[in-house]
Amino acid sequence: MCVKLEIGRGSTTIVCGYAPQAGCEEEEKNVFWRQLDQVIMEIPENERIIVGADLNGHKKVHGRWSVGERNGEGDRIMEYAVAYDLTIVNT
C-alpha cells in the first residue's frame, strides 16, 4: 500500500509492507522484493520515499538494541537500501 503526501512544495510517498518471515520459501521472499521494486520504480525520482515496513531481517548494526545475529534477510535489506539510496532508521 502507498500513500502520497503533498508537503510544502514537495511530495512524499510512504510505502507500507510486510516481508515474509525468515523461515518462508525463497520464492515467496523473491516475489515480495520484486513487488517492492515495482512500487519503488513507479515513484518519480524527485519525490521522497519512506518505506515503513517490517522487512524481517537481522543485522548486527542495530546499535545497543541489536539482536546479535545476522541473517540473509538482513543482508538483503542492506543491499536494497544501497541500490535505492535509502537510509535505514529506527530498526
C-alpha positions as CSV (number, residue, x, y, z in Angstrom):
1,M,0.0,0.0,0.0
2,C,1.2,3.5,-0.8
3,V,0.2,6.9,0.5
4,K,1.3,10.1,-1.3
5,L,1.5,13.3,0.7
6,E,2.0,16.8,-0.6
7,I,4.1,18.6,2.0
8,G,5.1,22.2,1.2
9,R,6.4,22.2,-2.3
10,G,7.4,18.6,-2.4
11,S,5.8,15.2,-2.4
12,T,6.5,12.2,-0.2
13,T,5.3,8.7,-0.9
14,I,5.0,6.3,2.1
15,V,5.2,2.6,1.2
16,C,3.9,0.1,3.7
17,G,4.8,-3.6,3.6
18,Y,5.5,-6.8,5.5
19,A,8.2,-9.1,4.2
20,P,7.9,-12.9,4.5
21,Q,9.4,-14.4,7.7
22,A,13.0,-15.9,7.6
23,G,11.5,-19.4,7.5
24,C,9.4,-18.9,4.4
25,E,10.2,-20.2,1.0
26,E,12.8,-18.3,-1.0
27,E,10.4,-17.8,-3.9
28,E,7.9,-16.1,-1.6
29,K,10.6,-13.7,-0.5
30,N,11.6,-13.0,-4.1
31,V,8.1,-12.2,-5.0
32,F,7.8,-9.7,-2.2
33,W,11.1,-8.0,-3.2
34,R,10.1,-7.9,-6.9
35,Q,6.8,-6.3,-6.0
36,L,8.5,-3.7,-3.7
37,D,10.9,-3.0,-6.6
38,Q,7.9,-2.3,-8.9
39,V,6.3,0.1,-6.4
40,I,9.6,2.0,-5.8
41,M,10.4,2.3,-9.5
42,E,6.9,3.8,-10.2
43,I,7.6,6.7,-7.8
44,P,9.1,9.8,-9.5
45,E,12.7,10.4,-8.7
46,N,12.0,13.9,-7.4
47,E,9.8,12.5,-4.6
48,R,10.9,11.5,-1.1
49,I,10.2,7.8,-0.3
50,I,9.6,6.4,3.1
51,V,9.4,2.6,3.3
52,G,7.5,1.8,6.5
53,A,7.8,-2.0,6.7
54,D,8.7,-5.0,8.7
55,L,11.3,-6.5,6.4
56,N,12.1,-9.3,8.8
57,G,15.9,-9.1,8.7
58,H,18.5,-9.1,11.4
59,K,21.8,-7.3,11.1
60,K,24.5,-6.7,13.8
61,V,24.3,-2.9,13.2
62,H,21.3,-2.3,15.4
63,G,23.3,-0.3,18.0
64,R,22.6,-1.3,21.5
65,W,19.3,-2.9,20.6
66,S,21.0,-5.5,18.3
67,V,19.6,-9.0,18.2
68,G,23.2,-10.1,18.0
69,E,22.7,-12.3,14.9
70,R,23.0,-11.8,11.2
71,N,20.8,-13.4,8.5
72,G,20.4,-13.3,4.8
73,E,17.3,-11.1,5.1
74,G,19.3,-8.5,6.9
75,D,21.9,-8.6,4.1
76,R,19.2,-8.2,1.5
77,I,17.7,-5.2,3.3
78,M,21.1,-3.5,3.3
79,E,21.7,-4.3,-0.4
80,Y,18.2,-2.9,-1.2
81,A,18.9,0.3,0.7
82,V,22.1,0.8,-1.1
83,A,20.6,0.1,-4.5
84,Y,17.8,2.8,-4.0
85,D,19.9,5.2,-1.9
86,L,17.7,4.7,1.1
87,T,18.6,5.3,4.7
88,I,17.7,2.8,7.3
89,V,16.3,4.3,10.5
90,N,14.5,3.1,13.6
91,T,15.4,-0.6,13.2
